[in-house]
């Protein structure tokens, strides 16, 4: 799941990430300022602004991580967290 921290409506991306984690759904935050608790809720974060190419590379890195492989290179602005955070 891709999630921003700020969403329209009453719920935040953090709320949705908590639910996704409880259901075993991996989360990649795409946000301007990843919160501290991001590492406990998501497999990674990609800081805005980013290009389409950076987003695609970030998704590929998450996919590799979830397959048990270590991505060779991360796109600029991306941080990966421990696989157990997913």
VMD Tcl script that draws the C-alpha trace (Angstrom):
set ca {
  {0.00 0.00 0.00}
  {1.23 3.49 -0.82}
  {0.29 6.01 1.83}
  {0.86 9.66 2.48}
  {0.69 10.84 6.08}
  {-1.86 13.53 5.36}
  {-5.10 12.39 3.77}
  {-8.38 14.15 3.22}
  {-10.98 13.19 5.76}
  {-10.70 12.23 9.38}
  {-8.14 9.44 9.09}
  {-4.43 9.78 8.48}
  {-2.00 7.63 6.56}
  {-0.66 6.45 9.91}
  {-4.14 5.17 10.83}
  {-4.34 3.26 7.56}
  {-0.78 1.94 7.93}
  {-1.66 0.54 11.37}
  {-4.63 -1.31 9.87}
  {-2.57 -2.52 6.90}
  {0.15 -3.82 9.21}
  {-2.43 -5.67 11.32}
  {-3.62 -7.36 8.12}
  {-0.13 -8.18 6.87}
  {-0.18 -5.62 4.05}
  {3.19 -3.92 3.43}
  {3.20 -0.12 3.40}
  {5.44 2.38 1.62}
  {5.02 5.92 2.91}
  {5.35 8.62 0.24}
  {5.40 11.82 2.22}
  {7.20 15.10 2.77}
  {8.27 14.28 6.33}
  {8.18 10.64 7.47}
  {7.23 10.47 11.16}
  {9.37 8.69 13.73}
  {6.91 5.81 14.01}
  {7.16 5.24 10.27}
  {9.78 2.52 10.73}
  {7.45 0.46 12.92}
  {4.56 0.67 10.44}
  {6.12 0.51 6.99}
  {8.75 -1.29 4.95}
  {10.06 2.05 3.76}
  {9.48 5.68 2.92}
  {10.03 7.85 -0.11}
  {10.36 11.57 0.52}
  {8.47 14.04 -1.66}
  {9.00 15.42 -4.18}
  {9.90 12.38 -6.26}
  {9.78 11.49 -9.92}
  {7.88 8.66 -11.58}
  {11.22 6.92 -12.04}
  {12.05 7.22 -8.32}
  {8.62 5.84 -7.38}
  {9.02 2.86 -9.70}
  {12.52 2.19 -8.31}
  {11.14 2.43 -4.75}
  {8.39 -0.07 -5.52}
  {10.95 -2.44 -7.05}
  {13.18 -2.09 -3.95}
  {10.23 -2.93 -1.67}
  {9.36 -5.91 -3.85}
  {12.93 -7.21 -3.64}
  {13.00 -6.69 0.13}
  {9.74 -8.61 0.53}
  {11.22 -11.45 -1.53}
  {14.14 -11.63 0.90}
  {16.66 -9.91 -1.37}
  {18.67 -6.81 -0.58}
  {18.15 -4.03 -3.16}
  {21.48 -2.99 -4.68}
  {20.63 0.70 -4.92}
  {17.81 2.80 -3.51}
  {16.39 5.83 -5.29}
  {17.21 9.25 -3.88}
  {15.03 10.04 -0.88}
  {14.16 6.43 -0.04}
  {14.74 4.70 3.27}
  {14.08 1.01 3.87}
  {13.28 -0.34 7.30}
  {13.72 -3.83 8.69}
  {11.52 -6.42 6.93}
  {9.89 -7.23 10.26}
  {8.38 -3.72 10.22}
  {6.06 -4.72 7.39}
}
mol new
graphics top color blue
foreach p $ca { graphics top sphere $p radius 0.5 }
foreach p [lrange $ca 0 end-1] q [lrange $ca 1 end] { graphics top cylinder $p $q radius 0.2 }
display resetview
